[in-house]
Amino acid sequence: MKFEKHVFICINQREEGKACCAAKGSEEILNVMKEEIKKRGLNKKIRINKAGCLDMCTKGAAMVVYPEGVWYGNVTLEDVPEIIESHLIANKPVERLIAQ
């Protein structure tokens, strides 16, 4: 099956005291995003995956959306609905979250 969009969310855990996405709630972000995509019946079009380190530890929680290759940083649970509505459904990336 070919998905229209593929989202990779870093859930990497580093040793205590070092910045990492797991410490910033990335696993909960992943679970909520998966649940929301399924609830909307979009799980055949949009794939949400966990990822290892995306090398953006200080900008976590981090994710990348393909095929566009848009990288997001400092994502919070509150950003999930906006990312789904704006980017995953309406194809308009959320500018304020794009990692620089």
SVG drawing of the C-alpha trace seen along z (x, -y; Angstrom):
<svg xmlns="http://www.w3.org/2000/svg" viewBox="-13 -31 36 33">
<polyline fill="none" stroke="black" stroke-width="0.4" points="0.0,0.0 1.3,-3.4 0.5,-6.3 -0.1,-9.9 1.7,-11.1 4.2,-9.5 4.9,-11.1 8.0,-10.1 8.0,-11.2 11.2,-10.9 10.8,-9.0 14.5,-8.7 15.4,-8.6 18.9,-9.9 20.5,-9.7 19.2,-12.0 20.2,-15.6 20.6,-15.5 17.9,-17.0 15.7,-14.4 12.3,-14.1 11.1,-11.5 11.6,-13.9 9.4,-16.4 6.4,-14.0 7.0,-12.7 5.6,-9.2 2.3,-10.8 2.3,-13.0 2.8,-9.9 -0.1,-8.0 -2.5,-10.9 -1.7,-11.6 -2.1,-7.9 -5.4,-7.8 -6.7,-11.0 -5.8,-9.8 -7.5,-6.5 -10.6,-8.2 -10.9,-10.4 -10.6,-7.3 -7.4,-8.5 -5.2,-5.6 -5.2,-4.2 -3.9,-7.5 -1.6,-8.8 0.9,-6.7 2.2,-7.7 5.5,-6.0 7.8,-6.2 11.4,-7.1 14.7,-6.8 16.9,-9.9 16.2,-12.6 19.3,-14.5 17.2,-17.4 17.5,-16.7 17.5,-20.4 14.4,-21.1 12.3,-18.2 9.7,-16.9 10.7,-16.6 8.9,-15.1 9.2,-15.0 6.4,-14.7 7.0,-13.0 6.8,-13.3 7.2,-17.0 10.2,-16.6 8.9,-19.2 10.7,-19.1 8.9,-20.2 10.5,-21.1 9.3,-22.0 6.0,-20.2 3.7,-19.9 0.5,-17.8 -1.5,-21.0 0.0,-21.3 -1.3,-17.9 -4.8,-19.1 -3.3,-22.0 -0.7,-19.7 -3.4,-17.2 -5.9,-19.8 -3.4,-22.2 -0.6,-20.0 -1.9,-16.4 -5.4,-17.3 -5.1,-20.7 -1.5,-20.3 -0.5,-23.6 2.6,-23.2 2.4,-24.8 5.0,-27.6 5.5,-28.4 6.7,-24.9 9.0,-24.4 12.5,-23.6 15.2,-26.0"/>
</svg>
